[in-house]
Amino acid sequence: MTTYASAVPLDRESTGLQAVLLDMDGTLVDTEDLWWEAELSLLAELGHRLDHADREAVVGGPMSRVVDHLLAVSGLALTAERLGTMINDRFAERIAHGVPLRPGAAELLAELAAEGIPAALVSASHRRIIDLVLETLGSHHFAFTVAGDEVERTKPHPDPYLLAAARLGAEPGRCVVIEDAPTGVRSGEAAGCRVLAVPSVAAIEPAPGRTVRASLEGVSVALLRGLVP
C-alpha cells in the first residue's frame, strides 16, 4: 500500500470527522445511465450487443476495467487505449450541455461548505471528464479533485482515497467516503475510511464501517459526524 505525506496537517488532538471524500458519477451527478448509453450505443455501432450482465460488470469503472471487459466480450480488434478514448468521446458528447445532480447532492455540498468540513472529489473518471462535469457541479465545492488517470492505481485500490486524505492532512479513519458503486466502496474501505453508500445501479449491503442510504437526501453533516467514532 502506498504511503502519502500529509500536505495540510489538521488538529490531531481533535476528535471526529476531519474530511468528506466524494465520488462523482452516480453519487453526486446522475451519469451512470449516460455512461451506459455511451457504451451501449458505441458497441452497437461496432457490431456487438451488450446486456444487463455487462452493465453490472462495468458500473463504477474504472475505465481500464470497463475497456477490458468490453474487449473480452466483444472480441473487437481495438487497443484498450483506443476504445477508452472512444467511450470518453461519446460520453463527453452526452454531457456537453450539463449533467443532472443526484437528489440531495447540492444540499449536502452547501452544508459541508457552511460547516467548514473539507471536501475532495475522488473519481475513477479521467481528468477531461471531471473538468466537464465540474462546469455543472462547481469546482468551488472541493479543495481539490483526484482523477482516475492521475493515480497509478485507481479504484478499487485504496490509493485515490489515501491520496485525498493525505492532501487534506486527514487520517483515513476520520474521513467519510461517499460512494454509489461496489468498486468505490471497496476502495474507500481498503483505505481505512468510513463509507456511506448510496447505491445507483448495483446493490450494496450494509457492513461494519459501512452505512447504506437510499440517496443523499437527508444526509447531513450531523449524520456524517455520527459515522466517525
HUKA-V805257 format. One line per field, one symbol per residue. phi: phi as a letter, one per 20 degrees, with the letter a starting at -180 (. if undefined). burial: + if it has 16 or more other C-alpha atoms within 10 Angstrom, else -. A space follows every 50 residues. Layout:
phi=???
burial=???
This chain:
phi=.fddffecgeffefcnfdacddfdfndecedffffffffffffffencee cffffgfdfnmfgffgfgffffeemfecfffffffffffffgffdgdocf efgnfffffffgffemefccecceffgffgfffffefnfffcfacddfed cfcegeffgffffffffemdegfdddedcdcggffffffffnefcddcgd defcefbgmcddcfaefnfdffffffedg
burial=-----+----------++++++++++++++++-+++-++++++------+ ---++--++++++++++--++--------+--++--++-+++-++---+- ++++++-++--+-----++++++++++-++-+++--+-+-++--+++++- ---+++++++++++++++++++++++++++++++++++++++++++++++ +--+-----++++-++--+++--++-++-
